[in-house]
Amino acid sequence: MSDAKAWRQLFTLLKLAELGAHRRTAKISTEYLARKLGVSQQSASRHLIELERKGWIKRTMTPEGCLIKMTESGLTELKRLYSSLRFLMEAAYPPSVTLEGVVFTGLGEGAYYVTRDPYRRQFIEKLGFDPFPGTLNLKLMTDYDVKTRSELEAYPAIEIEGFKNENRTFGPVKCYPTIIENKVKGALVSALRSHYDSSVIELIAPICLRKHLALKDGHKVKVEVLTLP
């Protein structure tokens, strides 16, 4: 089902609730419902048929008019919508933020760090994927994106612990789940020690992003960064 159709059905369900059909059997004509929905009477009738087929309402046709009562399935859908809206309004953080940057060739250090075994084991365990050995580097081009990137530091992150070997210390890393170009799930990695400032983001994914998304230096990339519940 398309998102537009799903929202139309939920909107119709909401209007029926406004008319009391979620608590009692309500007598509602398709003509009146059409005015409430801002659609034709034919469309309103079709919407009711769709809801009945989904099992969200029960309809009884009488000489006095159409009697409509929401089913438990319909109530569940309304409660799910209510919970989603309540979460959005009351959450301390937005569910996601979007950043846009331009691809550039980095210093080549990403592959080295990503493949360090103590890091890699934690990436697999905490992010749920084995990262491709390398990072995709994006240069944020607008003040808005740079500011949004800075705000991420205040959001909860997946913490990758640092470690030591015989030669050096490797610092902790913050990770934020991402969806890159609305196609690939990955993560934005933020090392506490980095050669880049806040105008640069580094992305990891289970595949080579450059190859999979046919990216070259100078290409713009959109990244949806998901915040943690």
RODO-2510 file (C-alpha; in nm, 4 decimals, decimal comma):
residues 229
     n   res          X          Y          Z
     1     m     0,0000     0,0000     0,0000
     2     s     0,1256     0,3469    -0,0832
     3     d     0,1928     0,5934     0,1969
     4     a    -0,0695     0,8284     0,0506
     5     k    -0,3378     0,5602     0,0610
     6     a    -0,2422     0,4560     0,4147
     7     w    -0,2654     0,8158     0,5381
     8     r    -0,5991     0,8634     0,3608
     9     q    -0,7396     0,5605     0,5399
    10     l    -0,6071     0,6793     0,8763
    11     f    -0,7522     1,0255     0,8140
    12     t    -1,0925     0,8728     0,7386
    13     l    -1,0662     0,6652     1,0554
    14     l    -0,9826     0,9785     1,2527
    15     k    -1,2848     1,1642     1,1141
    16     l    -1,5089     0,8708     1,2053
    17     a    -1,3701     0,8879     1,5584
    18     e    -1,4517     1,2601     1,5700
    19     l    -1,8082     1,1593     1,4904
    20     g    -1,8089     0,9139     1,7803
    21     a    -1,7717     0,5863     1,5887
    22     h    -1,4810     0,4744     1,8069
    23     r    -1,7042     0,4602     2,1174
    24     r    -2,0509     0,3796     1,9836
    25     t    -2,2426     0,2911     1,6728
    26     a    -2,2856     0,6193     1,4869
    27     k    -2,5292     0,7038     1,2082
    28     i    -2,3155     0,8736     0,9431
    29     s    -2,4203     0,9457     0,5862
    30     t    -2,1601     0,9349     0,3091
    31     e    -2,2710     1,2865     0,2129
    32     y    -2,1898     1,4214     0,5590
    33     l    -1,8633     1,2257     0,5810
    34     a    -1,7629     1,3597     0,2392
    35     r    -1,7972     1,7165     0,3684
    36     k    -1,5855     1,6285     0,6739
    37     l    -1,3171     1,4749     0,4537
    38     g    -1,3290     1,7433     0,1847
    39     v    -1,3883     1,4867    -0,0908
    40     s    -1,6719     1,3774    -0,3162
    41     q    -1,9506     1,1543    -0,1857
    42     q    -1,8268     0,8796    -0,4194
    43     s    -1,4767     0,9012    -0,2694
    44     a    -1,6129     0,8937     0,0850
    45     s    -1,8102     0,5817     0,0006
    46     r    -1,4971     0,4209    -0,1430
    47     h    -1,3005     0,5076     0,1705
    48     l    -1,5607     0,3365     0,3875
    49     i    -1,5487     0,0260     0,1686
    50     e    -1,1686     0,0172     0,2067
    51     l    -1,1897     0,0455     0,5861
    52     e    -1,4538    -0,2269     0,6008
    53     r    -1,2413    -0,4599     0,3896
    54     k    -0,9463    -0,4004     0,6208
    55     g    -1,1652    -0,4930     0,9164
    56     w    -1,1316    -0,1501     1,0791
    57     i    -1,5059    -0,0708     1,0804
    58     k    -1,8407    -0,2495     1,0671
    59     r    -2,1189    -0,0984     0,8580
    60     t    -2,4896    -0,1702     0,8686
    61     m    -2,7198    -0,0227     0,6066
    62     t    -3,0662     0,0724     0,7357
    63     p    -3,3564     0,2723     0,5910
    64     e    -3,2554     0,5551     0,8277
    65     g    -2,8934     0,5613     0,7105
    66     c    -2,5539     0,3976     0,7480
    67     l    -2,4591     0,2767     1,0965
    68     i    -2,0815     0,2644     1,1550
    69     k    -1,8865     0,1238     1,4500
    70     m    -1,5087     0,1019     1,4721
    71     t    -1,3701    -0,2464     1,5402
    72     e    -1,0894    -0,3373     1,7797
    73     s    -0,8528    -0,3432     1,4795
    74     g    -0,9556     0,0099     1,3898
    75     l    -0,9052     0,1264     1,7483
    76     t    -0,5603    -0,0328     1,7491
    77     e    -0,4643     0,1662     1,4401
    78     l    -0,5817     0,4903     1,6015
    79     k    -0,3898     0,4122     1,9195
    80     r    -0,0777     0,3418     1,7149
    81     l    -0,1134     0,6807     1,5434
    82     y    -0,1668     0,8480     1,8812
    83     s     0,1453     0,6818     2,0247
    84     s     0,3558     0,7910     1,7276
    85     l     0,2369     1,1510     1,7514
    86     r     0,2858     1,1572     2,1280
    87     f     0,6401     1,0257     2,0913
    88     l     0,7221     1,2912     1,8305
    89     m     0,5818     1,5728     2,0427
    90     e     0,7323     1,4622     2,3740
    91     a     1,0699     1,3202     2,2662
    92     a     1,3769     1,5097     2,3806
    93     y     1,5307     1,4677     2,0357
    94     p     1,3930     1,4629     1,6814
    95     p     1,3647     1,1072     1,5404
    96     s     1,6147     1,1958     1,2687
    97     v     1,8071     1,4821     1,1114
    98     t     1,9226     1,5158     0,7529
    99     l     2,2675     1,6274     0,6454
   100     e     2,3933     1,6977     0,2943
   101     g     2,7563     1,7051     0,1934
   102     v     2,9929     1,6730    -0,0997
   103     v     3,2079     1,3653    -0,1513
   104     f     3,5824     1,4163    -0,1281
   105     t     3,8865     1,1927    -0,1052
   106     g     4,0131     1,1823     0,2509
   107     l     4,3499     1,1082     0,4027
   108     g     4,3061     0,7344     0,3601
   109     e     4,3088     0,6647     0,7322
   110     g     3,9514     0,5341     0,7448
   111     a     4,0420     0,1875     0,6214
   112     y     4,3154     0,1563     0,8825
   113     y     4,0920     0,2457     1,1765
   114     v     3,7840     0,0562     1,0632
   115     t     3,9828    -0,2662     1,0256
   116     r     4,1405    -0,2539     1,3740
   117     d     4,0047    -0,5732     1,5265
   118     p     3,8834    -0,4280     1,8628
   119     y     3,6909    -0,1596     1,6721
   120     r     3,5628    -0,4012     1,4106
   121     r     3,4275    -0,6477     1,6656
   122     q     3,2313    -0,3693     1,8337
   123     f     3,0986    -0,2392     1,5016
   124     i     2,9634    -0,5857     1,4224
   125     e     2,8153    -0,6310     1,7701
   126     k     2,6709    -0,2825     1,8261
   127     l     2,5870    -0,1665     1,4717
   128     g     2,4863    -0,5038     1,3331
   129     f     2,7182    -0,5056     1,0310
   130     d     3,0787    -0,5679     0,9352
   131     p     3,1943    -0,2384     0,7834
   132     f     3,3637    -0,2095     0,4466
   133     p     3,7302    -0,1172     0,5095
   134     g     3,7102     0,2547     0,4521
   135     t     3,4944     0,5601     0,5127
   136     l     3,2985     0,7856     0,2806
   137     n     3,3967     1,1449     0,3524
   138     l     3,1500     1,4288     0,3034
   139     k     3,2200     1,7999     0,3307
   140     l     2,9196     1,9865     0,4691
   141     m     2,8659     2,2956     0,2555
   142     t     2,6123     2,5071     0,4453
   143     d     2,6032     2,6660     0,7891
   144     y     2,2779     2,4816     0,8530
   145     d     2,4401     2,1416     0,7973
   146     v     2,7448     2,2285     1,0081
   147     k     2,5194     2,3487     1,2920
   148     t     2,3032     2,0371     1,2671
   149     r     2,6129     1,8185     1,2745
   150     s     2,7310     1,9948     1,5899
   151     e     2,3924     1,9395     1,7537
   152     l     2,4360     1,5642     1,7082
   153     e     2,6962     1,5661     1,9828
   154     a     2,4187     1,6305     2,2344
   155     y     2,2169     1,3284     2,1142
   156     p     2,2605     0,9738     2,2476
   157     a     2,5102     0,7728     2,0440
   158     i     2,6304     0,4151     2,0144
   159     e     2,9599     0,4157     2,2019
   160     i     3,2552     0,2238     2,0603
   161     e     3,5149     0,1810     2,3330
   162     g     3,8763     0,2766     2,2817
   163     f     4,1674     0,0404     2,3406
   164     k     4,5444     0,0189     2,3655
   165     n     4,8040    -0,1940     2,1948
   166     e     5,1788    -0,2113     2,2408
   167     n     5,2363     0,0964     2,0249
   168     r     4,9536     0,3422     2,0804
   169     t     4,6146     0,4300     2,2245
   170     f     4,2994     0,4269     2,0128
   171     g     4,0275     0,6580     2,1418
   172     p     3,6543     0,5957     2,1778
   173     v     3,4208     0,6519     1,8823
   174     k     3,0601     0,7730     1,8730
   175     c     2,8339     0,6179     1,6108
   176     y     2,4964     0,7352     1,4821
   177     p     2,2840     0,5019     1,2632
   178     t     2,2223     0,6467     0,9176
   179     i     2,0389     0,5904     0,5927
   180     i     2,2514     0,7111     0,3031
   181     e     2,0740     0,8434    -0,0073
   182     n     1,7594     0,6710     0,1222
   183     k     1,9124     0,3406     0,0089
   184     v     2,1911     0,2106     0,2323
   185     k     2,1966     0,1641     0,6081
   186     g     2,5242     0,2622     0,7685
   187     a     2,6608     0,4814     1,0452
   188     l     2,8180     0,8210     1,0952
   189     v     3,1353     0,7756     1,2980
   190     s     3,2687     1,0539     1,5169
   191     a     3,6121     0,9930     1,6624
   192     l     3,7169     1,2019     1,9565
   193     r     4,0530     1,2336     1,7867
   194     s     4,0126     1,3386     1,4256
   195     h     4,2013     1,5369     1,1640
   196     y     3,8717     1,6859     1,0441
   197     d     3,6607     1,9644     1,1924
   198     s     3,2814     1,9636     1,2341
   199     s     3,2310     2,0482     0,8661
   200     v     3,3273     1,6923     0,7690
   201     i     3,1400     1,3684     0,8381
   202     e     3,2685     1,0147     0,7897
   203     l     3,0346     0,7285     0,7029
   204     i     3,0758     0,3525     0,7243
   205     a     2,8539     0,0836     0,5745
   206     p     2,8669    -0,2910     0,5054
   207     i     2,9388    -0,2166     0,1372
   208     c     3,1598     0,0201    -0,0590
   209     l     2,9401     0,3291    -0,0771
   210     r     3,1342     0,4898    -0,3602
   211     k     3,0874     0,1851    -0,5809
   212     h     2,7330     0,0938    -0,4781
   213     l     2,6009     0,4490    -0,5187
   214     a     2,8289     0,5356    -0,8137
   215     l     2,9792     0,8302    -0,6272
   216     k     3,2728     1,0457    -0,7281
   217     d     3,4393     1,3467    -0,5712
   218     g     3,2077     1,6462    -0,5953
   219     h     2,8838     1,4456    -0,5854
   220     k     2,6246     1,5574    -0,3308
   221     v     2,4981     1,2978    -0,0850
   222     k     2,2040     1,3159     0,1566
   223     v     2,2321     1,1350     0,4865
   224     e     1,9465     1,0747     0,7298
   225     v     2,0922     1,0405     1,0779
   226     l     1,8670     0,8430     1,3133
   227     t     1,8595     0,9340     1,6797
   228     l     1,8378     0,6679     1,9462
   229     p     1,5192     0,6158     2,1517
***
